[in-house]
Amino acid sequence: QIQLVQSGPELKKPGESVKISCKASGYTFTDYAMHWVKQAPGKGLKWMGWINTYTGKPTYADDFKGRFVFSLEASASTANLQISNLKNEDTATYFCAKEEEDNSYYFDYWGQGVMVTVSS
Amino acid sequence: DIVLTQSPALAVSLGQRATISCRASESVRSSMHWYQQKSGQQPKLLIYGASNLASGVPARFSGSGSGTDFTFTIDPVEADDIATYYCQQSRNDPFTFGSGTKLEIK
């Protein structure tokens, strides 16, 4: 069965960096893109962008250009999200989501989310 | 960016029908999808392509619409359906989500 298992919660100080992972299993990792979605506490879902798991090419939504980096460890079927120079407003749960396509793109499987807390 | 507008909350009695709307600021054709998010959990895909039921999802859930106006229905509502429901479009980059509709039981 398809699973996306993300790394554990993180507590960081402003200015630090964090790297969270999303390990996929149950399907061919390089056949489907991986997306990242942010959810601030008590708020809705915000799409951050995606990474082509075949080529490794990332695409970022405008609000996530600069401090955010999507990367892969394809041999380990793992997608990573790194956030540098953390700010208080980065406090959120970050989800990875597997893309599926059937005339349009949607997210058929999600990771359990990683809570990142940024606090001095 | 395409803005998706959802009403913030809906209260429905058990066994009744719940209807949630999502209006897009421009046409997304049928590239509209619906997710359920229960408290403390990750979102779950329910409907894709406006009206297609995702695998394993009960037939109590359905979706309709195209262009700018979409409807998501639960009929009948069960206690386990308490959650926030999000619409999401993938017609244009950036993909966007609605603000979510919180389903409450009367």
Interface residues (C-beta under 8 A of the other chain):
Chain A: H35 V37 G44 L45 K46 W47 G49 T59 A61 D62 F95 A97 E100 D102 N103 S104 Y105 Y106 F107 D108 Y109 W110 G111 Q112 G113
Chain B: R29 S30 S31 H33 Y35 Q37 Q41 Q42 P43 K44 L45 Y48 G49 N52 A54 S55 Y86 Q88 S90 R91 D93 P94 F95 T96 F97 G98 S99 G100
